[in-house]
Amino acid sequence: MHKALTFSALISLLLIGAIFGFFYAWVCSTMWGLDQANPKVAIAAMQAMNASVRNAAFAPAFFATPFALLVTAILAFRLCRRDAAYAFGAAALIYLCGGLLLTMWVNVPMNEALAGIVVPTDEALAQTIWQDYSSVWQQWNLARTLASGAALSCVGFGLMRLGRAT
């Protein structure tokens, strides 16, 4: 059971680290770069990125993370590692609500709405569309980044607690 917990904890760390890094990259580079581009290019690029993100490389980090965290919490709890169990459980809840569900309820519908737009030839109209989309999308992306970072911090705490003698 200890080996299963160790394996599960490492998988949890890798998954939450991957999804935090994914969201963080959008905060500190991708969206800033698109905001500097011609709005017609930014709209088309965002449409292409949103269409390509649904893939086998992205899916485990996005969808499996809360389950891996929950499994780790359950294993830790069964081994009477309560502090670690609570930390991994908190991480699961934080990411589920502030990462996965937030994305599904806010960012994905925004992305789908943007996908339905034909990139306008009028640059002023493209600028308005992009500014309206980008500013709101980035606020929600920051929220899911902070939630994922908080979940990653909980995992770090949980790993520290697992490393201590019972």
N, C-alpha and C positions, 0 to 999 in steps of 0.2 A: 504494500500500500504506500510506503514511503517513496518508492521509485515512481509510482503513478502520480503522486502529489508533486514530486520534483519535475517530472515530465510535463504535467499539466500547468504548473507554475511557469515553466519556461515558455511553453506555447502561449500562455496568456500574456506574458511579457512581450513576446515577439509580435503578437497580433495587435495589442493595444499600442505598442510602439510604432508599428507600421501605420495604423490608422491615424494616430496623432501626427506622425510625420507627414502623411498625405494631406490632412487638413491644414497643417502648419505651412506647408509649401504654398498652398493657395493664398494664405494670409500674407506671407512676406516676399513673394516673388511673382507668382502667376498673375494674380489680379492686378497688381501694381503695373506689371508689364502690359497687360491688356488695356489698362486705363491710359497708358501712354501711346498706344497704337491708334491708328485711324479707326474710328468707331465701326465702320463697315467691316474692317478686318477683325476687330475685336469680337463683333457679333458672330461672324463666320467661324472664327477660331474657337469661341466658346461653344458654339453648336457642335463643332467637330469633336472637341474634348468631351463634352457631355455624352455624345453618341458613342465614343470609344471607351468610356470608363466602365461600362458594363461588360466585364470580362473575367476570365478565370483567375487572373492574377490579383485583381482587386477584391473579388467576392469573399474570399476567406477572411481578410482583415475587416471588411465592412460588416458582413453578416455573422461570422462565427465568433467574433470577439466576445459578445455578452455570454454566449454559451460556454466558451472556454473558461471565462472568469467564474461563472456559476459552478461549473464542474470543479474548478480549483477550490472554490469556497466550500463546497460540500465535502471534498476530500479532506481539506484542512480541518473542518469541523469534526468529521468522523475520527480524525487522529488527535482530537482535543487540542488543536492549535487554534483556539478561539480568536485571538487577536488577528491572526493571519486570515482566518475564515471571514471575519467581519470586514477586513480590508478588501479582500477579493470580492466579497458580496457587494460592498459599497461601490467598488469599481464597476461591477456588472450593471448595477442600477444606474449609476451616473452615465456610463457610456450608452446604455440602452435608451435612456430618456434624452440625454443631451447630445448624443451623437447619432445613433441609428434612427430613432423615431423623429428627431428634429429634422434630419436630412430628408426622411420620407415625407414629412408633413409640410416642409417649407422649401428646401432647396430643390428637391426633385420636381415639384409642381412649377416652380419658377423656371427650371431648366426646360421642362416640357413646353411651357408657354413660349420661351425663347426659341425653341426648336420649330415652333409653328410659324415663326415670323420669316417672311422673305426679306432678306437683307435689302433695305431701301437704297435706291440710287442717290436719293437726296441726302447729302451729308449732315445737314442740320437735323433731319428726322432721325437718322442713324445715331447721332450724338445724343438726342433726347432718349431714345430707346435704350441705348447703352448705359447712360448715366442713371436712368430710373432702375434698370436691372442691377447694375453693378453695385450701387451704393447699398441697396437693401440686401442683396445676396451676400455681400461682404460682411454686413452686420451679423447675419445669421451664421455665416461661416466662422466668424470669430467666436460666436457662442459655442458652436460645436467643437471648435479647437480648444477652447478653455475647458469645456466639459471633458474632452478626451485627455487633455493634460492633467486634469484633476484625477481622472481614472488611472492614468499612468502613475501618478504620485501615490495613489492608494496601492497599486500593485507594488511599487517600490517599498512602501511601508510593509506590505504583506510579505514580501521577500525577506526583508530584514527580520521580521518576526519569525519566519520559518528558519532563518539561519541561527536563531538563538536556541539554546538548550531548553527543553521543556521543564 
